[in-house]
């Protein structure tokens, strides 16, 4: 299960072109891992995709959205776009609105399964009625905060200059004052009462800590779909160890971004820098960056969680294809770290990097060849469905 992919970015941002198109077989588009602002979500790659069969499709608004009416309209346009595409291509795709629908489709069809989600709750969650409306559209989770501070809470100011400019006013506020607001607290409860999970990704450190404490108090399991691990990435999108443990202590789950660019170490803690330095062969920004973060997070959790939790450990993944980023470059060749040996055989992911969703199968196959334990990733789909079912079973019970 891909915890977030964006085939509708052209709706709020027209320069992305059109997502979910088919290209003529034999006329594959020339895509590279440097695909920022370029559509890579061609339907050819997503149908019967062995690397990610269940896709959480994230609709989003422009960050400067000023109108509640406009915010709802742009999200509904994206949901309709996906639903219409699925209706026109029902032999290969299906939309699931409940966990059981997902399971039935997995076991009884070979279709690619789409689940609706929303990234960024700004202007969208103003009442219980709003939350109920999005539940009626089949939305499973909403990432409450995105790239800018809102009346719900504060966004993480990442190191990239452009993102700091986007959230410029926040730079003049101390982190201790950048909290989950009362409206943000209400929104989490409204969503839970509608049967919708709250995703804590993109929150500032203080807002995230407030949200975790609030959800613990209310008995609401937290979901984190694509933040990183602060001991390896010492920046606001990084989750501290204690926060990661709080997610699992409250029956939630974290998921890591798959992009090697996103997972590049940033001012890592000394012990993790020492681990990096000890690696015999490591190519920064390639699949190695994701591999290192995933394995270190898994190792940390296996040390800290109970035996029962370890046996059922789930760690999801998120591609963010058509998001605002590139993915991993190759290990070998022009954009890689090493020269390719003409007498060696390589996985496509090692040579091309993660240029499009069709290469996800190669990504997982390479990790398996290298002895990476993928069981927590494989378990994450069912864990997600169990969390979603918990919310549906407890609608209206949170106070």
C-alpha positions as CSV (number, residue, x, y, z in Angstrom):
1,X,0.0,0.0,0.0
2,X,1.3,3.4,-1.0
3,X,0.2,5.7,1.7
4,X,0.1,8.8,-0.6
5,X,0.3,9.4,-4.3
6,X,-0.9,12.5,-6.2
7,X,-2.3,11.8,-9.7
8,X,-4.5,14.9,-9.6
9,X,-1.9,17.6,-9.1
10,X,-2.9,19.2,-12.4
11,X,-6.2,20.2,-10.8
12,X,-4.8,22.7,-8.3
13,X,-1.6,23.3,-10.3
14,X,-2.2,23.2,-14.0
15,X,1.5,23.1,-15.0
16,X,1.7,19.5,-13.9
17,X,-0.1,18.4,-17.1
18,X,-2.7,15.7,-16.9
19,X,-2.4,12.7,-14.6
20,X,-3.7,9.2,-15.0
21,X,-3.3,9.1,-18.8
22,X,-2.4,6.0,-20.8
23,X,0.5,6.2,-23.1
24,X,0.6,4.1,-26.3
25,X,2.4,0.8,-25.6
26,X,5.9,0.8,-27.1
27,X,5.9,4.6,-26.9
28,X,6.9,5.0,-23.2
29,X,7.6,8.6,-22.1
30,X,11.2,9.5,-21.5
31,X,11.2,9.9,-17.7
32,X,14.0,10.2,-15.3
33,X,14.3,10.4,-11.5
34,X,14.5,14.2,-11.9
35,X,10.8,14.5,-12.5
36,X,9.9,17.4,-10.2
37,X,6.8,19.2,-11.6
38,X,6.4,16.4,-14.2
39,X,3.6,13.9,-14.4
40,X,4.8,10.3,-13.9
41,X,1.5,8.8,-12.8
42,X,0.7,7.2,-16.1
43,X,-2.1,4.6,-15.9
44,X,0.1,2.1,-17.6
45,X,2.4,2.1,-14.6
46,X,-0.3,2.0,-12.0
47,X,-2.4,-0.9,-13.4
48,X,-1.4,-4.3,-12.1
49,X,1.6,-2.6,-10.3
50,X,3.4,-5.3,-8.3
51,X,5.2,-2.7,-6.3
52,X,2.1,-0.9,-4.9
53,X,-1.3,-2.3,-5.6
54,X,-3.3,-0.2,-3.1
55,X,-3.0,3.6,-3.6
56,X,-4.0,6.3,-1.2
57,X,-4.7,9.1,-3.6
58,X,-4.2,12.5,-1.9
59,X,-6.2,15.5,-3.0
60,X,-4.9,18.9,-2.0
61,X,-5.6,22.6,-2.3
62,X,-3.3,25.5,-3.0
63,X,-1.5,26.6,0.1
64,X,-2.9,30.2,-0.2
65,X,-6.5,29.0,-0.4
66,X,-8.6,31.7,1.2
67,X,-12.2,30.5,0.7
68,X,-13.9,27.5,2.4
69,X,-16.1,27.2,-0.7
70,X,-13.1,27.2,-3.1
71,X,-11.3,24.7,-0.9
72,X,-14.1,22.2,-1.0
73,X,-14.6,22.7,-4.7
74,X,-11.0,22.0,-5.7
75,X,-10.9,18.8,-3.5
76,X,-14.2,17.5,-4.9
77,X,-12.9,18.1,-8.4
78,X,-10.0,15.8,-7.7
79,X,-12.1,13.1,-6.1
80,X,-14.5,13.3,-9.1
81,X,-11.5,13.1,-11.5
82,X,-10.4,9.8,-9.9
83,X,-13.9,8.4,-9.6
84,X,-14.6,9.2,-13.3
85,X,-11.3,7.6,-14.4
86,X,-12.0,4.5,-12.4
87,X,-15.5,4.2,-13.9
88,X,-14.1,4.5,-17.4
89,X,-11.4,1.9,-16.6
90,X,-13.2,-0.5,-14.3
91,X,-11.5,-3.6,-15.6
92,X,-8.2,-2.4,-14.1
93,X,-9.1,0.0,-11.3
94,X,-11.5,0.3,-8.4
95,X,-12.2,2.8,-5.6
96,X,-12.7,1.3,-2.1
97,X,-14.7,3.2,0.5
98,X,-14.3,0.7,3.4
99,X,-11.5,-1.6,4.7
100,X,-13.6,-4.7,3.7
101,X,-14.0,-3.4,0.2
102,X,-10.2,-3.2,0.0
103,X,-9.8,-6.8,1.2
104,X,-12.5,-8.1,-1.1
105,X,-10.8,-6.4,-4.1
106,X,-7.4,-7.7,-3.1
107,X,-8.6,-11.3,-2.8
108,X,-11.1,-11.5,-5.6
109,X,-9.7,-9.3,-8.4
110,X,-6.4,-8.1,-9.8
111,X,-7.4,-4.5,-9.9
112,X,-5.4,-1.6,-8.6
113,X,-7.3,-0.2,-5.6
114,X,-7.7,3.5,-4.8
115,X,-8.5,5.0,-1.4
116,X,-9.3,8.7,-1.1
117,X,-7.4,10.9,1.2
118,X,-6.7,14.6,1.6
119,X,-3.4,16.4,2.2
120,X,-4.0,19.6,4.1
121,X,-7.1,20.5,6.2
122,X,-6.8,24.2,5.7
123,X,-10.3,25.7,5.1
124,X,-11.8,22.2,4.9
125,X,-12.6,21.1,8.5
126,X,-14.6,23.8,10.3
127,X,-17.3,21.7,11.9
128,X,-18.6,18.1,12.5
129,X,-20.7,18.6,9.4
130,X,-17.6,19.2,7.3
131,X,-15.9,16.1,8.7
132,X,-19.1,14.0,8.0
133,X,-19.2,15.4,4.4
134,X,-15.6,14.2,3.6
135,X,-16.5,10.8,5.1
136,X,-19.4,10.6,2.7
137,X,-16.9,11.0,-0.1
138,X,-15.0,8.0,1.1
139,X,-12.0,9.8,2.5
140,X,-10.0,7.6,4.9
141,X,-7.6,10.1,6.3
142,X,-6.7,13.8,6.2
143,X,-3.3,15.3,6.7
144,X,-4.4,18.1,9.0
145,X,-1.5,20.5,8.4
146,X,0.5,20.9,5.1
147,X,3.1,23.4,4.1
148,X,1.9,26.6,5.8
149,X,0.6,27.5,9.3
150,X,-3.2,27.6,9.6
151,X,-5.9,28.0,12.1
152,X,-5.5,24.3,12.9
153,X,-1.8,24.3,13.8
154,X,1.8,25.0,12.7
155,X,3.6,23.5,9.7
156,X,7.2,22.1,9.9
157,X,9.6,24.6,8.4
158,X,11.9,22.4,6.4
159,X,15.5,23.4,5.4
160,X,14.6,24.2,1.8
161,X,14.5,27.9,1.2
162,X,11.4,27.9,-1.0
163,X,9.4,26.2,1.7
164,X,10.5,28.8,4.3
165,X,9.4,31.6,2.0
166,X,6.1,29.9,1.5
167,X,5.5,29.9,5.2
168,X,7.3,33.2,5.7
169,X,5.3,34.6,8.6
170,X,6.0,31.6,10.7
171,X,9.7,32.4,10.8
172,X,9.0,35.2,13.2
173,X,7.2,33.0,15.7
174,X,9.1,31.0,18.4
175,X,8.6,27.2,18.1
176,X,7.2,27.0,21.6
177,X,4.3,29.2,20.4
178,X,3.6,27.2,17.3
179,X,1.1,24.8,18.8
180,X,-1.9,22.7,17.8
181,X,-4.8,25.2,18.2
182,X,-8.1,24.6,19.9
183,X,-9.7,24.4,16.4
184,X,-7.0,21.8,15.5
185,X,-8.0,19.7,18.5
186,X,-11.6,20.0,17.6
187,X,-10.9,19.0,14.0
188,X,-9.1,15.8,15.2
189,X,-12.2,14.8,17.2
190,X,-14.6,15.8,14.5
191,X,-12.7,13.6,12.0
192,X,-12.6,10.7,14.4
193,X,-16.3,11.0,15.0
194,X,-16.8,10.9,11.2
195,X,-14.7,7.8,10.9
196,X,-11.7,9.6,9.4
197,X,-8.1,9.2,10.6
198,X,-5.9,12.2,11.2
199,X,-2.4,12.2,9.7
200,X,0.2,14.1,11.7
201,X,2.7,14.5,8.8
202,X,4.0,18.0,8.1
203,X,3.3,19.3,11.6
204,X,5.9,21.5,13.5
205,X,7.5,19.8,16.4
206,X,5.3,21.5,19.0
207,X,2.1,21.0,17.0
208,X,2.9,17.3,16.6
209,X,3.6,16.8,20.3
210,X,0.4,18.5,21.2
211,X,-1.5,16.3,18.7
212,X,0.0,13.1,20.1
213,X,-0.9,14.1,23.6
214,X,-4.4,15.1,22.6
215,X,-5.0,11.9,20.7
216,X,-3.7,9.8,23.6
217,X,-6.1,11.6,25.9
218,X,-9.0,11.0,23.6
219,X,-8.1,7.4,22.6
220,X,-7.6,8.3,19.0
221,X,-4.8,6.3,17.2
222,X,-2.3,8.5,15.3
223,X,-1.2,8.0,11.7
224,X,2.0,9.5,10.3
225,X,2.2,8.8,6.6
226,X,5.5,10.5,5.5
227,X,7.6,12.2,8.1
228,X,11.2,11.2,8.7
229,X,13.4,10.1,11.7
230,X,15.0,13.0,13.6
231,X,18.2,11.2,14.7
232,X,18.9,10.8,10.9
233,X,17.3,14.0,9.7
234,X,17.7,16.7,12.3
235,X,15.0,19.0,10.9
236,X,11.4,19.9,11.8
237,X,9.9,17.1,9.6
238,X,12.0,14.6,11.7
239,X,10.1,12.8,14.4
240,X,11.9,12.4,17.7
241,X,12.3,8.9,19.1
242,X,9.8,9.6,21.9
243,X,7.2,10.7,19.4
244,X,7.7,7.6,17.3
245,X,7.1,5.5,20.3
246,X,4.0,7.4,21.3
247,X,2.5,6.6,17.9
248,X,2.9,2.9,18.5
249,X,2.0,3.1,22.2
250,X,-1.4,4.4,21.1
251,X,-2.0,1.7,18.5
252,X,-1.0,3.9,15.5
253,X,1.5,3.5,12.7
254,X,4.2,5.5,11.0
255,X,5.1,5.4,7.3
256,X,8.3,6.6,5.7
257,X,8.7,8.5,2.4
258,X,10.4,6.3,-0.1
259,X,12.3,8.9,-2.0
260,X,16.1,8.6,-1.6
261,X,16.2,12.4,-2.1
262,X,13.8,12.9,0.8
263,X,15.6,10.4,3.0
264,X,19.1,11.9,2.6
265,X,20.6,12.2,6.1
266,X,20.6,15.8,7.4
267,X,22.9,16.7,10.3
268,X,22.4,13.2,11.8
269,X,23.1,12.4,15.4
270,X,26.7,11.3,16.1
271,X,25.8,7.6,16.5
272,X,23.9,7.5,13.2
273,X,26.7,9.4,11.4
274,X,29.1,6.7,12.7
275,X,26.8,4.0,11.3
276,X,26.8,5.8,8.0
277,X,30.6,6.1,8.0
278,X,30.9,2.4,8.7
279,X,29.0,1.3,5.6
280,X,31.3,-0.3,3.0
281,X,29.2,0.9,0.1
282,X,26.7,3.7,0.4
283,X,25.4,6.0,-2.3
284,X,23.7,9.1,-0.9
285,X,20.4,10.0,-2.5
286,X,20.0,6.6,-4.1
287,X,17.8,3.7,-2.8
288,X,20.5,3.4,-0.1
289,X,19.2,6.5,1.7
290,X,15.7,5.0,2.0
291,X,17.2,1.6,2.9
292,X,19.3,3.1,5.7
293,X,16.4,5.1,7.3
294,X,14.0,2.2,7.1
295,X,16.4,-0.3,8.6
296,X,17.4,2.1,11.4
297,X,13.8,2.9,12.3
298,X,12.9,-0.8,12.3
299,X,15.9,-1.6,14.5
300,X,15.0,1.2,16.9
301,X,11.4,0.0,17.2
302,X,12.5,-3.6,17.7
303,X,14.6,-2.6,20.6
304,X,12.0,-0.4,22.3
305,X,8.7,-2.1,21.7
306,X,7.3,-5.1,23.5
307,X,7.7,-8.6,22.0
308,X,4.1,-8.7,20.8
309,X,4.4,-5.3,19.2
310,X,7.6,-6.3,17.4
311,X,6.0,-9.5,16.1
312,X,3.3,-7.4,14.6
313,X,5.4,-4.3,13.7
314,X,4.1,-2.4,10.7
315,X,6.0,0.4,8.9
316,X,4.3,1.9,5.8
317,X,5.7,3.7,2.8
318,X,4.7,6.7,0.8
319,X,5.9,7.6,-2.7
320,X,4.5,11.1,-3.2
321,X,4.7,10.6,-7.0
322,X,3.7,13.9,-8.6
323,X,4.4,15.7,-5.4
324,X,6.9,18.5,-5.2
325,X,10.0,16.3,-5.3
326,X,12.4,14.0,-7.2
327,X,13.0,10.4,-6.1
328,X,16.2,8.4,-5.9
329,X,18.9,8.5,-8.5
330,X,20.7,5.4,-9.5
331,X,23.6,3.8,-7.7
332,X,25.5,3.4,-11.0
333,X,26.1,5.4,-14.1
334,X,26.0,9.1,-14.9
335,X,23.8,10.2,-11.9
336,X,25.0,7.5,-9.5
337,X,28.0,7.2,-7.2
338,X,29.8,4.2,-8.9
339,X,30.7,3.1,-12.4
340,X,28.7,0.2,-13.8
341,X,30.5,-3.0,-14.4
342,X,29.7,-4.2,-17.9
343,X,30.0,-7.8,-16.7
344,X,27.5,-7.4,-13.9
345,X,23.7,-7.5,-13.9
346,X,21.9,-4.8,-12.1
347,X,18.3,-4.1,-11.1
348,X,16.7,-1.3,-13.2
349,X,16.3,0.8,-10.0
350,X,20.1,0.7,-9.6
351,X,20.7,2.2,-13.0
352,X,17.7,4.5,-13.6
353,X,16.7,5.4,-10.0
354,X,13.0,5.7,-9.2
355,X,11.8,7.5,-12.3
356,X,8.2,6.4,-12.2
357,X,5.8,4.0,-10.3
358,X,6.5,1.2,-12.7
359,X,9.9,0.8,-11.1
360,X,8.6,0.1,-7.6
361,X,8.7,-3.7,-8.2
362,X,12.5,-3.4,-9.0
363,X,12.9,-1.2,-5.8
364,X,11.4,-3.9,-3.5
365,X,13.1,-6.8,-5.4
366,X,16.5,-5.2,-4.9
367,X,16.0,-4.7,-1.2
368,X,14.9,-8.3,-0.8
369,X,18.0,-9.5,-2.7
370,X,20.1,-7.5,-0.3
371,X,18.5,-9.2,2.7
372,X,16.3,-6.3,3.9
373,X,13.4,-7.5,6.1
374,X,10.3,-6.2,4.3
375,X,7.7,-7.9,6.5
376,X,6.9,-4.7,8.5
377,X,6.1,-3.1,5.1
378,X,4.0,-6.0,4.0
379,X,2.0,-5.9,7.3
380,X,1.4,-2.2,7.0
381,X,-1.6,-2.6,4.6
382,X,-3.6,-4.7,7.0
383,X,-2.6,-2.5,9.9
384,X,-3.9,0.6,8.0
385,X,-7.1,-1.2,7.3
386,X,-7.5,-2.2,11.0
387,X,-6.9,1.4,12.0
388,X,-9.5,2.6,9.5
389,X,-12.0,0.0,10.7
390,X,-11.5,1.1,14.3
391,X,-12.4,4.7,13.3
392,X,-15.5,3.5,11.4
393,X,-16.6,1.3,14.3
394,X,-16.3,4.1,16.8
395,X,-17.9,7.0,14.9
396,X,-19.6,9.5,17.2
397,X,-18.0,8.0,20.3
398,X,-15.2,10.5,20.8
399,X,-15.7,13.5,23.1
